[in-house]
Amino acid sequence: MNSNQTTVSRLINKAKEAFVMAIEIYNKPSIQYRLEGFSFFICNAWELMLKAYLIKQEGEQSVYYKDHPERTVYYMDKKNRTISLENCVQKVFTNEKAPLRKNLEKVIELRNTSTHFITEEYEALYVPLLQACVFNFVDKMKEFHNIDMTEVIPENFITLSVRLRSLDETEIRGKYTEQVAEKLIMAQKQLDPMIDENNSSFAIRIEHLHYNTKKREEATELYYIDKEAEEGVRIIHDVK
């Protein structure tokens, strides 16, 4: 095994570990810091995995900054520093409009926000993106490295355990300062149309649709109708 293969192997092992830690932190109910912890580790997993891919494709020098003499005053040892996750994303996913790339950019943005300040309502905003980010990682590990992540962590655990409350603008403004409330509301206004415009590589929608059907094979829940029963269902055709 040459040095490149050794480096790739180490990066992949660390990427798998970071991915598992991200999932375990998010799905553990006793952890209050789960959104922030998840964003740190999932970004770390992506960075390690993408660097392993770049080394396989272009050699180990591809993950290091090139020496820029004019910047030596700021980074005396810049040539020995590896590139950031943002750089990796730009190099590997060259289409700026690709939903997967836009998803990663938003998750990175969340990670960066988490280092400063975050509220519990961010979970309701970002969990569709986080779930897509998890599925995207599993897909790319298979495509880039022929590794099946469901052999590392059971497939049923890859689905994030969601605790959702719909965002209420009035409640947010009453709970937080004007600056924090505006930032949260603005984030929602930016993400909602992006979710509508992109596919499942950007966000996994969480929707519950309820309708009546007489086709028993299409139903997921069964009920009976009784005008007098407390536990039954009565259909109201008109709002009164």
C-alpha positions in Angstrom: 0.0 0.0 0.0 1.5 3.4 -1.1 1.4 6.6 0.9 -1.7 7.9 -1.0 -3.6 4.7 -0.3 -2.7 4.8 3.4 -3.8 8.4 3.7 -7.1 7.7 1.9 -7.7 4.7 4.2 -7.2 6.8 7.3 -9.4 9.6 6.0 -12.2 7.2 5.2 -12.0 5.5 8.6 -12.2 8.9 10.3 -15.1 10.0 8.0 -17.1 6.9 8.9 -16.5 7.6 12.6 -17.5 11.3 12.3 -20.7 10.3 10.4 -21.7 7.8 13.1 -21.0 10.4 15.8 -23.2 12.9 14.0 -26.1 10.4 13.8 -25.7 9.2 17.4 -25.7 12.8 18.7 -28.8 13.8 16.8 -30.8 10.7 17.7 -29.9 10.7 21.4 -32.9 12.3 23.2 -31.0 13.4 26.3 -28.6 15.7 24.3 -29.8 19.3 24.1 -26.9 20.3 22.0 -27.7 17.9 19.2 -28.3 20.3 16.3 -25.0 22.0 16.8 -23.1 18.7 17.5 -24.6 17.1 14.4 -23.6 20.0 12.1 -20.0 19.9 13.4 -19.6 16.1 12.8 -21.5 15.8 9.6 -19.4 18.6 8.1 -16.2 16.9 9.4 -17.4 13.6 7.8 -18.0 15.2 4.4 -14.6 17.0 4.5 -12.7 13.8 5.3 -14.6 11.8 2.7 -14.1 14.4 -0.1 -10.4 14.8 0.7 -10.0 11.1 0.4 -11.8 11.3 -3.0 -9.6 14.1 -4.2 -6.4 12.3 -3.2 -7.6 9.2 -5.2 -8.3 11.3 -8.2 -5.5 13.9 -8.2 -3.0 13.0 -5.6 -2.2 14.2 -2.1 -1.1 17.6 -3.2 -4.7 18.4 -4.3 -5.9 18.8 -0.7 -3.2 21.3 0.3 -3.2 25.0 -0.4 -0.8 26.1 -3.1 2.0 28.3 -1.9 1.2 32.0 -2.3 4.2 34.2 -1.5 2.1 37.3 -1.2 0.2 35.7 1.7 3.2 34.4 3.6 2.9 37.2 6.1 -0.5 35.8 7.1 0.2 32.0 6.8 3.8 31.3 7.3 3.2 27.6 6.7 0.2 27.8 4.3 1.6 25.2 1.9 1.2 22.6 4.8 -2.4 23.5 5.5 -5.2 21.4 3.9 -8.0 23.1 2.1 -11.4 23.7 3.8 -14.6 21.9 3.3 -15.9 24.8 1.2 -12.9 24.3 -1.1 -13.5 20.6 -1.3 -17.2 21.1 -2.3 -16.3 23.6 -5.0 -13.6 21.3 -6.4 -15.7 18.1 -6.4 -19.2 19.5 -7.2 -18.5 22.1 -9.8 -22.1 22.8 -10.7 -23.1 25.7 -8.4 -26.8 25.0 -9.1 -26.7 21.3 -8.1 -29.1 20.7 -5.2 -26.5 18.5 -3.4 -23.9 21.3 -3.5 -26.5 23.9 -2.3 -27.5 21.6 0.5 -23.9 21.3 1.6 -23.4 25.0 1.5 -26.4 25.6 3.7 -25.3 22.9 6.2 -21.9 24.5 6.3 -23.6 27.8 7.0 -25.5 26.2 9.9 -22.2 24.8 11.3 -20.6 28.3 11.1 -23.7 29.8 12.8 -23.5 27.2 15.5 -20.1 28.4 16.7 -21.7 31.8 17.6 -25.4 31.5 18.4 -28.3 29.2 17.6 -31.8 28.7 18.9 -33.9 25.5 19.2 -36.2 26.7 16.4 -33.3 26.2 13.9 -34.1 22.5 14.1 -37.5 23.0 12.5 -35.9 25.0 9.7 -33.0 22.7 8.9 -34.0 19.1 9.6 -35.2 18.6 6.0 -31.8 19.7 4.8 -30.0 17.6 7.4 -31.8 14.4 6.5 -31.0 15.0 2.8 -27.3 15.7 3.8 -27.2 12.3 5.5 -28.7 10.4 2.5 -26.3 12.3 0.2 -23.3 11.2 2.3 -24.4 7.6 2.1 -24.8 7.8 -1.7 -21.4 9.5 -2.2 -19.5 7.1 0.0 -20.9 4.3 -2.2 -20.1 6.2 -5.4 -16.7 7.5 -4.5 -15.3 4.8 -2.3 -17.6 1.8 -2.8 -18.4 1.8 0.9 -21.9 0.8 2.1 -22.6 2.9 5.2 -25.5 0.7 6.1 -22.9 -1.9 7.0 -21.3 0.6 9.4 -24.6 1.8 11.0 -28.0 0.1 10.6 -30.1 1.5 7.9 -33.0 2.4 10.2 -30.7 4.6 12.3 -29.8 6.7 9.2 -33.2 8.3 9.5 -33.0 11.2 11.9 -35.2 11.3 15.0 -37.3 14.4 14.4 -38.8 16.7 17.1 -40.7 19.3 15.1 -42.8 22.3 16.0 -44.0 24.6 13.3 -42.5 28.1 13.5 -44.9 30.8 14.8 -43.6 34.3 13.9 -45.6 36.0 16.7 -44.2 33.5 19.3 -40.6 33.9 18.0 -40.9 37.7 18.3 -42.2 37.4 21.8 -39.5 34.9 22.8 -36.3 36.5 21.4 -34.8 40.0 20.9 -35.7 41.8 17.7 -32.3 41.0 16.1 -32.4 37.2 16.9 -36.1 37.0 15.8 -35.4 38.7 12.5 -32.5 36.5 11.8 -34.6 33.3 12.4 -37.6 34.6 10.4 -35.3 35.7 7.5 -33.7 32.2 7.5 -37.1 30.6 7.1 -38.1 33.0 4.3 -34.9 32.1 2.4 -35.1 28.3 2.9 -38.8 27.7 2.2 -38.6 28.7 -1.5 -35.3 26.8 -1.9 -36.9 23.6 -0.7 -39.8 24.1 -3.1 -37.4 24.7 -6.1 -35.0 21.8 -5.5 -35.2 18.1 -5.3 -34.6 15.6 -2.5 -30.8 16.1 -2.7 -31.4 19.5 -1.2 -34.1 18.7 1.3 -36.3 15.8 2.4 -39.8 17.1 3.0 -41.6 16.1 6.1 -45.3 16.1 5.2 -48.4 14.3 6.6 -51.3 14.2 4.2 -54.7 13.1 5.4 -57.7 12.3 3.1 -60.7 10.0 3.0 -60.7 7.0 0.6 -63.0 4.1 0.1 -60.1 2.0 -1.2 -59.0 0.0 1.8 -55.6 -1.0 0.2 -54.6 2.6 -0.1 -55.3 3.4 3.6 -52.7 3.6 6.3 -55.2 4.1 9.1 -58.8 2.9 9.4 -61.7 4.5 11.2 -65.4 4.2 11.6 -68.1 6.8 11.4 -70.7 7.2 14.2 -72.6 10.4 14.9 -73.1 9.4 18.5 -69.8 7.8 19.5 -67.2 9.8 21.3 -64.3 7.7 19.8 -65.6 7.6 16.3 -65.3 10.0 13.4 -67.9 12.4 12.0 -67.3 14.0 8.6 -68.0 17.7 8.6 -68.7 18.9 5.0 -69.2 22.6 5.8 -67.5 24.9 8.3 -70.1 26.1 10.8 
